[in-house]
Amino acid sequence: MTPIQQQVKNWLEEKRVDIFLAYRILDGHPLPHAFTREHIEETAELVTGPARYSLEKFATHIASRYPAARIGMVARDCNQRALNVLRVWNQLKDGQVETVPVTCCPSHLHHHADCSYLEPHPAGAVKQQLGQAPNQSLAEVEAQPAAERLDRWLYEFQKCIKCYGCRNICPVCFCKECSLEHAELIGTGHLPPDIPIFHLVRAVHMAGRCVDCGLCEDACPAEIPLRLLYRKVNAIVKDLFDYETGSGDTLPPFSILGDKPTMSPMPLLAAAQE
Amino acid sequence: MTLKRMTFLQHLLAFLGLEGRLHLEWISSAEAQKFVATVTGFTETIRRLGPSPLRTASLARSENVLTAPMRRSGCPGLSQTVVPEDGTKIVNG
């Protein structure tokens, strides 16, 4: 047994957690799996490695159905940031999820990386000529003339087949009703979907939420450089509000009135007390 | 909150290449002149910027999804007539 398999087994046996989310080899593929005390022997099949999934998304589903459940999961840095965001947005309770840290992937929100799993492939000839290469820096995108930049983004967006893969995989997409499925906001029945509205609506909703895990870009069958777009979203939030998403437990700027969360009485109340 | 959201959106739109087309102003119902000045001023700004590139892009898409970026990069658009060197005429789309 590897040390992590032993640790998970111990945690379940000691009742430190009721359920443990990790990966298990099934038919040769590492798939997300919930390990439980009832099937403790499965912990021998637990694997870690480059496989990634938004396990914290499962955690929120489990927590909403079984609020008392103690959940364990393996966590890269991106998982950890997503857990922070989900706690800030009241999707998980403090201390409800215990994590076992595992090797992480690179991200701009994390200044050290041990693996290069998600470094995007260099763009092919067509993408270089017409689209936005996913491995550009924001400065490189901004150096393009505005009209060309728009054309390039529209080329990327018009490939969209509206599969909702980006939203479905997103660890911090937890809304019960999604604007992307609101027929009056985004027209239905044609492809590509309304562009750039479809992608902008999602981008706006990522403000103060996106943890730069890159799963959306990974999931996108049309290879739209979504991570690049949301990196700009994060950069704007950082520049304007000095807020680093997923880094701590302060509320994001769009969830509070004013610049900083405050516990002082509202102006009217303060005046009444004087 | 509105100010925060709108400032964010202005930056995001600029990143996509749509700068200067979004404006936010607080105007009281008692400030008719400010309203007139703001609307007139912004109308002029928009006029100077010209028609929305999204409008022309969506027109181009209705012909063919690829023509707009291809026109920019000098590729022969799919709706254009291409004459190869041997003189035979090929008409696409």
Interface residues (C-beta under 8 A of the other chain):
Chain A: Q129 L130 G131 L138 V141 E142 Q144 A146 A147 E148 R149 L150 D151 R152 W153 L154 Y155 Q158 P192 P196 L200 A203 V204 A207 L229 K232 V233 I236 V237 D239 L240 F241 P253 F254 L257
Chain B: M1 K4 R5 T7 F8 L9 H11 L12 L13 A14 F15 L16 G17 L18 E19 P53 L54 A57 R61 V65 L66 A68 P69 M70 R72 S73 C75
